Amino acid sequence: MLNTEIPNPQKIEEAFNIIMNSKNQQIGKEADTYLRNLEQNYPYILLSLFQIFENSQIYLNKFQALLLIKNVIVRNWVKFQMKDNLRIQNISEELKNHVKDKIVQFLGVVQDDKFKKEINIIISVIAKHDFPIKFQGLVNYFVQGLQTIIQSGSTNCALTYDLICSLKVVQQSVIQNRNTAYRIQQMQFSQAIWNNLLLLWKNITQIQQQELQQNINNYSFVNNISKKLDRLLSLSIMSLNQESDQDRIQLVFILLLEKTAYLLKNVQQQKLLQPNLKTLIHSLGNIQNLFPLIILQGFQDYLMLLKLIIQNDWDDKRVLRTGLIGIIKTLKSLFFLREEHFYNKKLQEAKNEQSRQSILMANQLFNQFFVENMQFLIEQLIKIASIPTDLSDEELIEQEEDLTIDDAKNEMQCPIFTICLICHDQLMLRFPELFIQKITQIMQQLLNSNFNANQCILESFFAILGSTPKITTKLKLQPIQIQPILQYLIQTNTVQSQRRFAFLCRSYSNCFTDTELPQILEYARQLLNNSQDQIVQYQTLMCIKNIITCMGQNFDFRNIQFFEQIAPVIVKLLCNLQKSNILWPLLQLLENLIQKYSETNVDSMQILVKVIENSDIILLMKTKSQLLIGALCDMFFALFVSFPLGSNLSHLYKLALVLIDTNIDSKENNIFELLQFLLQEYEPISDNNSTGVLFSNLYSTHEKLFLEDTDLNHMQTILRVIEELYLLNLIQLTPNIFNLLQERLQIAQQIDCHDAALILKKSSISLLEAIILKQYDSITVQQYEKIIVFLIQELIKLSGGDQVDQMYYTIQYKNNILEILNRFILKDLQSMIQVLYSAQVQLDQYFTLWQETAQHIINRGNRKINLISQLLFLKYISKSTFEKLFQHVLQDAFPEIDYDFELRSQEFREFQQKNKKKLANSKQIRLSKQFRNNFRKEILQENCLYDETFNFRSYFFQSIQECMKIHNYSELTQIITIPSIIDKLNQLLNEK
């Protein structure tokens, strides 16, 4: 649980001073760790930090305190911990109320701009969860503040600006919450501030327009307030009900539309008004997107305004960007007008005649505008969508790879080129036939003029052509015939035309005929052979990737020269490029080629060796790029599971181990996971243990790192790595491994998180079980007595009946404990009974818990050992416990006896082995990482199934006879009441 102490403010300030002033790195690191610990574990540090912020005379300390307040609130405001099935908040309600009161006190008082910015961020975090109902102080601040501004007439001042900024931050934060009850509260707050907000907006707008008429200086403070108010006015209606608040929504839209039109007339003489114009267009776009059927009164004017925006040149490109995004949002929000059946369905669903008329009007205005302006829009977008010349190769590739706008927050950072292509896609989706007709006409004009046009225009046009196939495929339309374009690009043969040729062929690969595909592939191969341009190489490789997919079985994977040619190019690009959406397609291509060539050719490993030697793939494995490391790890996972277990993949192992060896000191989680995966996949017999030697050397080189790494995410994986190495006989059992087990179990005892602690314990006990299975002949109960007592105590601790007791990790952990204890009971029952007594555990108590817990054991070998151990133990429990549980033991034993009998059949054994092999080769099982069973351990666990030493029936009947004798039973029916058990027992006795 989090600590409730209040840290000393003086010590915190001392830590601030050390971090900022000390030249001693170690002392600075300790101070940073101290603060980080307080931030993560002491929520009441907030009281100390407020004290520093209010009283400190050092500016940087005040600022650091405010930053730390923000971090603590962001980390803990809505988080909680579980204790005794109760949710305990990280920050108590009392402390939350204190924080909110303090923050409201700062508003309007703090003058420093940096402080104001951080305070507003804090407010936005709290408001997202608590405003307005749980943040009444802030509600009062806004309501009373707006009232005071209106009454005093002090609209044009810093206090007004600060209040508007804070209110805007809050409104932006709370509109993301779609909870109905929460939205009702928002509507109530909006109603409370509406009249004064609207009046303030009108006053400021009037002052702004007066200044424009009087040509007052461009840096007017009013413009800044006006811009914030424009956004705030649009935010104030976002939580309103579409049906009951139509008038207010319509009013805001018209007011902002009229203001936009007014500024548009004056914006050329007042260039600094362009940010205001951007905000207005952005706000109008959001309103139109949210309420498309309510704002129809000004819809036509809004569309014409967007047309004017994209028609003009702007110094502030954000204005153009918002105009384009406005068109995209309009096309998306009215998607139901695209097809007649969607449109008719919408009409049928209309709740009343007014709604129906709105849909009819929207359809008319929407179609009229876009049909009349389609030619203009396409031509204007081609003109605007020029590719910047100052981008790197990677940026140029990435720009055409990702045609998405992630969210509203990032849309203003999206390149105009990308937005233009998205806009074209939306136009084509909504008006496919008209769009194709217009774009074909433009293409014909270019052909007729022998492509006599500005190079930027041509580039934009070719880029748009490249984005059309995915839409024609989606809509099942005939693709545009681009062969004349490809012919022109081949004849031109510049670097730029080569780039575009490869991109277009890649985009249109599924549109080519079976005759054209091999021709395109051959030209692409020649292009790859002759060009040193990275963009040409990348786009050509992606073109080849798509063509190989389209050709399917017609592609000849026996053509080794083709693989040898393109592999070095892939590797070179992987070494030089770093963007994730560029790396992954390249790695997928490399992975696919390695897999397909290996499957098709008998001497696949020799081919792979040659390719590795000729393409410097080894150098690629020595990368330090975290992004590339992650991508390569994913590639190896996919590659290995594409081959059956036991395949000779020694050179793939060698490559992967170079990657691991190079980066294991980085302690990246995926590196440890890859190592664990490779060990699970490896079969020494496949390559005469040559890879096993490499694994062994890797461990020897990095043993200290494995033993000393205490990162929670790594420890469990490292334990599984050591377990695999030990089971493969690649490392010896040393005192270091036992010390490691002891240390990890101690760490697990101190971890607060139940799941995390169990996972680490389970990994530790799993390794211990592997040791016991391999050393079974030489182990003794006395040698392992301490760990046995610990395991018994753990089993009892986990038997409390808590709901968490049934969670996956708990069940698996209890299984591991029982499996170890059962082996010791089978090894030396008398000594185990003595250990139970020394641990003050009653035999009846242990057996009852044992019988309940053993229900979850899955492995057949472990189930057999468990039942034999129970049968041996039965004679030591009391008569009452015996009578209570004996029938349950018999019920569990019967299926295992039958299975034991069936295993005597060679045919059945072969069938079981075949099923196990099939399951083990399942890709899903092999990629399941943490949940993948250790098949080498399973072999050891199941040896007892085929060992006559563990004769089930012998143990069974011997145990029954001994128990009947001990408890003075003459007939089995004295203790068995279930008829089916009596029948089964008689059957077994007859068979005996």
N, C-alpha and C positions, 0 to 999 in steps of 0.2 A: 504494500500500500504506500501511497505518497505520504511524505513527511509533513506534519502540520506545524512544525516550528517556524518562527519568523526569523530569517537570517539577519545577521548584524549588518546594517547599512554601511557602517564604517569599513568593514572588511570588504564589502562589495566595491566600494569606491577605491580602496587600496588595490584591488584586482584590476579595476579599470585603469588606474594610473600605471600599474606594472605593464599591462598589455600595450599601452600607448607610449610608454617612455623607456622601459627596460631594454637594454641591448643584450641581456642574457636570455638566449632562446629557451633554455630549460625552465627558467623561472617564469617566462612568459607563457610557456606551454602549460605549466602547473596552474597559473592563474586562469587561463582559458578553460582548463578542465574543471576547475572549481566552479566557475560561472556556469559552465555547461551542465554540471551536475545539479546546481541549484535550479536552473531553468527547467530541467526535465523532471525533477523529483520533489521540489519544494514550491508548491503553488503560492504559499504565503509570502514568497519573495516579492509578490506584487506590492505588499504594504511597504516593504523596505525600498523598493524602487520608486514608488510614489514619493516617499520621503526624500530620496535623493533628488528627484526631478524638481521638487518644490523648494528644497533648501540649499542644494549644492551651489557653490559660487563658480564652479568650473563648467564652462559651456559644454565641453566634450563629454563630461561625466553625465550632465543632464540629458544629452542626446543619446548616449549609450544606455542610460536607464530607460528612456522612452522606447528604444529599439528592443530592449529586453522585455519590457512590458508587452509590446506587440507580439514577440515570439512566444511568451508564456500563454497569452490569450489565444493565439492561433493554434498552439499545440493542445491546449487543455479545455477550451471553453465548453465544448459539448461532449468531451470524452468522460468515461466513467470506468470504474473497476468493480469486479464482482467480489463480494464477501458474504459468506453464509447465504447465498442465493439472493442477496440484496444488491441493487445498483447503488454504488457510492460515487458521486460526481467528483472529478478531479479538483474542480473549483466549487466550493460550497455556495449555496444560494446567498448566504450572508456575505461572503467575500465578493460574489458577483455584484450584489447591490452596492457594495462599497466602491467597487471599480467603476460602475456606471455613474454613481454620484460624482466621483472624482473627475471622470472624463467630461461630464456636462459642465463642471465648474471651470474646466480649462477653456471651453468654447467661448469665444469673444474676449478672452483675457490674454491668452498666449498670442504674442505678436510675431515671433520668429516663423518665417515661412517653412523651414525644414520641420519645426515642431508641429506646425499646423498640418502638414502633409501626413506625418506619422499618426497624429491624433485622428485624422479622418480615416486612415486605414484601419485603426483600432475600432473606430465607430462602425465601419462597414462590416467587420467580422462579427461584432456583437449584434448589430442590427439584423443581420441575415437570419439569426435564430431567435432574437428576443423582441424585435421592434414590430408593432408598437406596444403590444399589450404588456410586455414585461420590461419596457423601457420608458416608463411614463415621464421620467425626468426629461428625456430627450424630446418626447412629444410636446411637453409644455414649453421647452426651449424654442422649438420651431413655431408653434402656434402663437405664443406670446411675442416672439421676435418679429414675425411677419406683421402682427398687429401693431407693434411699436413703430416699425418702419413706415407703415402706411399712415399712422396717426401723426408721426413727426415729420413726414415728408422727406426724410433723409434717405432717399432711394439711391443716390449716387455717392456711396462712401465705402470705406474698407470693411466696416462691420456688416453692411449689407452683402458685400461680396463673399465674406467668410461664411455667413449664414447660408447663403445660396450654395456655396461649394459643399458644405457639410450635408445640406439637405439633398443635393444631387447625388452625393456618394451613398447616402442611406437609401434613396429611391432606386438607384442602380443595383444595390445589393439585394433589396427585398423583392424586387419583381421576379427574381429567379425562383422564388418559392411558389409552387403551384398548388399547395395545400388549400382546400376550399375554405376551411375556417380561417386560415391565415389571410387569404385574399379578402375575406369579409372585413377583417380588421384593417387591412390596407385601404379598402374602400372607405371605411369610416374615418380614417386619418386623412385621406385625400379630400373627403367632404369638409373636414374641419379647417383645412388650409386653403381650400379652393378659391373662395372669394378674394382673399387678400393676395394670394399668389397671382391670380388673374389680373387684379388691379395693379400689382407691382410690375407684372410683365408689360401691361399696356403703358404704364408711366415711363418705364425704361425704353420701350420701343419708340415712344413719342419723342423722348429726349434724343435718342440715337438718330432719328429721322431729321430732327431739327439741326443737329450738328452736321449731318450730311448736307443739308440745304445751305448751311452757313459755312461749309467747308472748314470746320474746326479740325485741329491737328489730328493726324492719322493715328496717333497713339492714345486716343481717348480711352479713359478708364471705363466709360459706359459700354464700349464694344465688348469688353471682357465680361461685364455683368450680363449684358444682353445675350451673349453666346451661352452662358451657363443657364440663364432663364429659359431660353429656347429649348434646350435639352430637357430641363426640368419640367417644363409644361407638357412635353410629350410623355415623359415618364409618369407624370401624375395621372394619366388616363390608362396606363397599361394594365392596371388591376381592375378596371371597370367592367361591368357586365355589358355584353354586346347588345342585349335587348333593352334593358331598362335605362341605359346611359347613352343611348345613341346620339342625343342632342349635344351632350358635352363633347363626345368624341368628334362629331362632325364639326363643332365650333372650333376646337383646337386645331383640327386639320386645316380648316379654311383660314384661320388666323395665321398659322405658320406658312401656308401657301401664299397668302397675300404678302406677307413680309418677305418671303423668298423672291417673289416677283419684283417687289420694290427694290430690294438690294441688288438684284440682277441688273437692273437699269443703271445702278450707280457703281457697280463693282469695278468697272474699268477705271473710273476716276479715283476710286479708293481701294487700291490693291490689298490693303491690310484688312479689308472686309471679307476677303476670300475664306478665312477660317470660319467666320460667322455663317457664310453661305454653305460651307461644307457641313456644319452642324445642323443647319436647317434642313438640307436635303437628306441627311442621314436620319433625322427625326421623322421627316415625312415618310421616308422609306419604311421605317419601323412601324409607323401607324398603319400605312397601307398594307403591310405584310400581315399585321395582326387583325386588322378590321377591314378586309378587302371589299365587303359588301355594304359597309356603312358609310364610307367616304365617297360615294359615287357622285355627290354634288360637285366635287372639285376634281374628280378623277381625270377627266379629259384635259383639264388645265395642267394637272400634275404630269401627265404623260408628255404634253407639249413642252413643259419646263425641262423634263429629263432630256428631250430631244435637243433643246437649246444648250443644255450643259455639255453634252457630248459633241456638240458642233463647234464649240469655242476652244481656243487655246487658253490654258490656265498656268500661271506661274506656280500656284499651289496645286500640285497634281492630286491632292486629296479631294479636291472639288470634282475633278473628272472621275476619280475612283468611286466616289459616292454616287455620282450620276449613273455610272455603269452598274453598280451594285443595286441601285434602285430599279433599273430595268430587269435585272436578274430576279429580284424579289417579286416584282410584279408578275413576271412569267411563272414563277414558282407558286405564288399564292393563289393564282387563278388556274391551276393545273387542270381543274375539272372541266374547263372550257375546251380542252384539247380534242376530246373525242365525243361524238354525239351521244353515245350511251351513258358516258359519265355526266354529261350536261343534262340529259333527260332525267337521270336518276336524282340529280341535285334538285331539279324542278319538282319532282315527285315528293322529295323529302321536305320541301318548304313548309314551314309551320303555318303560314298565313299568306294572304294575297300580297301583302306588302313585301314579304321575303321573296316571293315568286317574281314580283316586278323588279326587285333589286337584281336578281340573277339574270333576268332578261336584259336589263339595262347594262349590267357588267359585261355580258356577252357581246352586246352590240358595240359598246365603246371600245372594249378590248380588241375585238377582231377588226373593227374599223381602223383603229390606229396602226396596228401592226401590219395589216394587209397593205394599207396605203404607204407605209414607211419602210417596208421590208428592204427594198433596193437601197434606200438611204442608209438604213441601219447596217446592212452587210458591208457596204462600201466604206462607211465611216469607221466601223470596227476594224476593217482591214487597214485603214489609214492609221488608226490609233495604235494598233497592236504591233508596233515595231519592236523588234528584239533589241534590248540595250547592247551597246558595243563594249561596255566596260566590265562585262561579267567574265568570270573565270570559266574554264571548260566545264568544271563540275556544276557551277551555277546555271550554265546554259543547258546542260543535260537535265538537271533537276527541274528547271522551269517547265519543260515539256513532259516530264515524268508525272508531275503532280498537278492535276487540274481540279483541285478542290479548294474550297474556302473552309477552314476548320470550324470557326465559330465567329460570332459577332465581334469578339474582342480582337481577333486577329485579321479580320477582313480588311482593315485599313492598311495592314502591312503586306497584303497580297500584291504581287506584281501586276501592273496594268495589263501586261501581255497575257498573263494567266486569266485575269478577269474577263478580258475580251474573248478568249477562247471558250470560257464557261458561258458567256453571254451568247455566243454563236451556237453552242450546244443546246442551250435552252430555247433559242429561236427555232432551231431545227426540230427539237422535240415537240414544240407546240404547233409549228406550221411546216411539217416535213416536205410536202410536195412543193409548196411555194418556195421554201428555202432552196431545195435542190434545183428548182427551175432557175432561180436567180443566180445561184453560184455557178451553174452550168453556163449561163449566159456570160458571166464575167470570164470564165475560163475560155470560152469561145472567142471573146474579144481579145484576150491575151494571145491566143493561138493565131488569130488573124493578123495581129500586129507583130508577130514573131517575138513575142514577149518583150516588146519595147516599152518598158515601164521602170520606174524607180526600183532599185534593188530591195529597199526596205519593204515596199509594197508587195513585191513578188514573194519575199520571205514570209510576210504576214499571210498572204494568200495560200502559200504552200502549207504553212502551219495549220491553217483552218481546214484545208483539204485533208490533212493528216488526222484531224480529230473527228471527221465525219463517219468513218467506217463503223465505229462502235455504236453510233446512233442508227445507221441504216440496218445494221445487224439486229439491234434491239427491236426496231420497228418492223423488221422483215421486209425492208425495201431494197430495190435494186441499187447497188452501189454506183457511185460516180465513176465513169471510165477515165482512169488517169494515165493510160498508156502513153498518150501524146506528151504529157508532162514528164514522164520518166524518160522518154526519148530525148526531150529537150535537155534534161539534166545530165544525161549521159554525154550528149554532144558538147555541152558547156564545159563539163569536166573540171570545174574549179573546186576548191576545198568546200566552199559553201554549197555548191550544187551536189557534191558527193555526200555531204551531211544530210541534205534534204532528201536525196535519192534513197539513202539507207533508211531514213525515218519513214518516208512514204511507203516503201516496200514492207517495212515492219508493220505499219498500220493496216495495209491492204493485203497482208499475207493470206488471210482466209477468203479473199475475193479473187485470187488468181486461179486459173485453170490448172489441171494436172500437167498440162504441157508447159505452161508458163513457169511453174514452181521450180523445176530443175534449172531452167535458164536463169531465173533470178538468183538462185542459190550459187550458180557458177560465177555470175558477175559479182555477187557479194564476196565470194571467196577471193576473186582477183582484186577487188577493192581492198579487202583486208590485207592482202599480200603487198600491195603497193603503197598504201597510205600510212603515214606516221602520225596523222592527226588523231588525237584521243577521242574527239567527238565522233569522227567518222568510224573509228574502230569500235566504239561502244555501240553506236546505232546499228552498225553492220552486224555485230555479234547478236544484238537483240533481234535483228531481222532474221539471221540464221536460226536463232532459237525458235522463233515463230514458224519459220518454214519447215524445220525438222518436225515440229508438232503437226503441222498441216499435212506433211507427206506421210506421216505415220510409218507403216511397214514398208513403204516404197523407198524410204531413206536407207542407204546401204551403210550399216555400222561396221562392215568389214573393211571399209576404206580407211585404213590406219593413217595414211598421209593427211587426210582431212583433220583428224584429231590432233596429229602432231603439229599441224600448221596453226590451229586456232588456240590450243592450250597456252602457248607462251604469251599470246596477246591478252588472253583473259588474265593471266597471272600479272602481267605488266600493269594492266589497268587496276587490278585489285591492290597492287602496291602503291599506285599513284593517286587513286581516288579514295575519298573518305566518307562520302554521304551515304547514309543507310539505304535510301531508296535506289541508289545506284549499285551498291555492293551486293545486295541480296539477289537481284536478277542475274548478276554475273556468277555468283556462287551457285545459284540454282542450275545455270547452264553447265558449269564445270562439273557439278555433282551428277547431273543427268548424263553427261558424256562419259564420265568415268564409269557410271553404272551400266549404261547401255553397251559400251565397248567391252566391258568386262564380261557381261552376260553373253555377248555374241561371239567372242573369240576365245578359242581354247587356250592360247598362250597369253591370256589377258594380263597376267602379272608382269610378264616381260614387256608387254606394250606399255603398261603403266610405269615401269621402271624407266623405260626409254623417254617417255613423256616427262617424267619428273626430272630426269637429267638434262633434258633439252630446254625446259621451260622455267627453270629456277623456282619451282614451287617451294623448294626447301627455304628459299629466302623469304617467301611469303609467310611461312610458318614462324619466322623470327620477328614478325611484326610486334609492335608495342601499342598499336592502336586498339583501344578498348572496344570500339565499335566493330572493327574487323575481327578481333578475337572472338566476340560473341557470335558473329556471322559464321566464322570458320567452325566453331564448336557445333553450331546448328547443322552445318553442312556434314560434319563427321557423324553426328547422330543419324541423320537421314541416310547417309551413304552405307554405314555398317548394317543398318537394319534392312537394307535392300538386298543383302546377301544372306543365305542360310547360315545359322550358327555352325561353327566348325570350318568355315571356308578359310583358305589360306590367303589372308589379307595383310601379309607381313609388311609390305611397303606402305600401305595405308596406316598401319600402326606406327611405322617409323615416322611418317609425316606428322601424325597427331601427337606423338611423343616429343617431337621437336617443338611443336607449339606449346605443349605443356611445360617442358623443361625451360623454355625461354620465359614463360610468363607465370610460373608457379609462385614466384616471389611477389607478384602483384596481388596475390591472394584474392583473385577474382573467383566468385562462387562457381561460374560456369566452367572454369579450368578444373576445379576439384571434381565437379560433377562429370565432366568428360573423362577424367582419369578413372573414376569409379565405373562408368559405363564401359570403357575399354576393357577393364579387368573382368567385368561380368561377361563380356562378349568373347573373351580370349579362350582358346582351347590349345594348350601346349602341343598336342599331337599334330596340329595342323601345319606347324613349321619347325618341328623338332626343338621347340622351346627357344628358338632364336629371339623371338619377341619377349619371351619371359625374362631373358637375360637383360634386355633393355629396361623392362619394368623394375627388375631388381636393382639395377644400377641407378635408376632414377630415385628409388626410395633411399638408397645408401647416400646419394649426393644430398638429398633434401630431408634426411631423417630429422634433423634438429627442427626444421620448419614444421614438419608434421606433428612433432611431439609438443611444440611450444605454442602453436596457434590456438588461441582461446576465443576466436570469433565464434559467436553462437551459431551462425549459418554454416561455418566450416567444420566445426568439431564433429558433428554427426557424420558428415560425408567422409572425413578423414578416418574415422573409426571403421566405416564400411570399406574404405580403401585398404586399410591394414588387414581387415578380416579377409578380403579377397586375396590379397598377397599371401597371407598365411595359408589359406586353403589351397592356393596354387603351388605351395612349397617354394615360394620365391623369397621369403624372409624367414629367419629363425625366431623362435620364441625367446625373448630376452627379458631381463628385469625391467627394461625401459617400457615395454608394452604393459606389464602389470602395473607399473607406476602410473602410466597414462590412464589406464582403466580406473584406478583409485582416484586420481585427480579429477577426471571427468564426472565421476559419480558425486564427488564432493561439490563440484561446480553446479551440477544438476540440482542438488539439494538446496542451493541458495537462489535458484531462479524462481521469480514470482509467477511467471506465466505457466499455467498448468500444462498446456500442450507442449510448449518448448522444453520444459523440464522432462516430460515423459519421452519425448523424441530422443533427447540426449541419453537418458537412462536406457531406453530400448536399444539404441545403437551400441552402448557400452556392454549391455548384457548379451546382445547378439554376438559380439566378438568373444565374450567369455564363453558362450555356448559352443562356438566354433572351436575354441581351445580345448574345452572339456571333451567334445566329440572326438577330436584328433588324439588327445592324450588319455583317452578313457582307460586304457589298460594300466597306466602308471599313476593315475590320480588317486588320492585318498581323501576321505571326509575330513580328517584331521588337518590336512594341508590347506583345505579351502574353508575351514570352519567359520572364519570371520565373515567371508562373503556369503556363506550359506545362511548365517544368522541375519545378515542384512537383507537377503532375499525373502526370508520368512517374514521379517518385520514389514517389508514393502508390501507383501501379499496381504497381510492383515490390515495394513493402513488403507489399502485400496478396496477393502471389502465393506466400506461404510454404507453402501447403498445409495450414494449420491447419484444424481442424474448423470454427472460427468463420468461416472463409473462405466457407462456403456459406450463411451466414445471410442473411436477406432484405435487410437494410440494406447489407451488404457487397456483395452482387451488384448492387443498384441503384446504389450509389455507384460501383462499377467501370464499370457501364454509362455513367453520366453522364460519367465521365472519358474513356472511349473515344470517346463521341459528340462531345465537344469536340475531342479530338486529331485525330479523323478529318476534321473540318471544316477544321482547319488544314493537314492533309496534302493535302487536295483543293485548298486555297487556294494553298499554296506548298510543294510537296514538297521542293525543294532546301533551302530555309531550315529546314524541320523536320528534315531529315537532319543539317544542321549543328548544330541544337540538341541532337539526340541525341548527337552526337559530343562536344559541349561538356559535356554532362552525364555523359560517360564511360559511355554505354550503347551496347553493340554492336547493330548493326542486326539481326543474326540473333537475338540475345537478345530484343530488343523485339518482332520479328515473331512469334516463337514464343509469347511471353506474350500478344500481341495476339490471335493466332488462337485460343488457348485461352479467353480471356476473352470474346471476341465471341459465343460460343455462346448467351449469355443475353440478347442484344439482342432486343427484342420488336417495337418500332415498325418498320413496313415501310420507312418513309423512311430511318430510321437504318441499317437493315440494308442498304439499297441503297448508301448513302454509304459504309458500312463495307466492303462488298465491292469497290466501285470503288476505294477508297483502297488496299485490299490488292492489287488487281490492278496498280495503279500502282507499288506498293512492291516487287512480286515481283522486278523486275529488279535490285534493289539488294542482295538477300540472296545468300549463298554457294550454290554448286551443291548441296552436301550438304543444307543446310536447305531449299532449293527442292525437291529430290527427296523430302524427308521430308514436306513440308506441302502441296505443290502439289495433290495429289489431294483433300485435305481442303477446300482453297479451292474447287476445282471442285464438290465435293459441296454446299457451302454456296451456290454461285452458281446452280446449275441451278434450284432452286425460285424464286429471285428473278427469274431470266430469264423463267420461265414466267409468273410473276405480272405482270411488266412487260409481257409480251405480252397477257395477259388484260385489263389495264387499258386497252388500246386500244379495247376494246369499250365503247360508251356504256352498254349494258345492264348490263354487269358493274360499271362505275363507279358507276352509280346504285344497284345492289344493295349495293355496299360502303358507300356513303354512308348508305343506309337503315339498314343494320345498325349502323353507328357511331352514328347518331342515336338508335336504339332503345336501345343500350347506355348512351349518355350520359344518357338520360332515366330510367334505372333508379334507383329510390329508394335501393336498397342502395349503388350506386356513388356517388350524389350525397351520401350521408350518411357515406361512408367516411373523411372528414376527411383524415388523413395519407396514405392510400393512394390518394386520388383523383387521376387523371391530369389534367394541365393541357391541356384540349382546344385552347386557343389556341396553345400551344407545339407541340402535335401537328400543327396545320395548317402551321406553319412547317417542322417536321421533314419533313412529307410533300409539301412543294411540289416536291421533286425527282422525285417519282413521275410528275408530269405535265409536267415540263420536259424538252424534247428536248435541252437542253444536256447533261443527264446520260443520254446514250444508252447503256444497259447493254451491249447487244450489241457496240456499237462499241468500248467500253473492253475488253470481254471478249476479242474476237478480236485486237485490237491488242496487248494484253498477252501473249497466248499466243505470237504471232508474234515479239515482241521477246525473250521469254524463250528461245524455241527458238534464236533467232539468237545470243544472248549465250552460251548454254551448249552450242552446237554440236550441237543435236539435229536430225536430219533427219526423224524420224517421232515422232508423239505416243506411239506404243506403246512407245517407249524409256523413257518416264517414267511411263506409266499402266499399271497392272497389273490394275485392277478392270474386268471386262468391261462392267458396267452403265454405267460412266463413259465408256468408249470408245463404246458404242452411243449414249449421249445426245449426246456430242460430235459424232459423225458426223451425227446427226439435225440438230443445229444448223448444222453446216457445209452440209448439203444445203439447209436452209431459207434459209441466207444466199445 
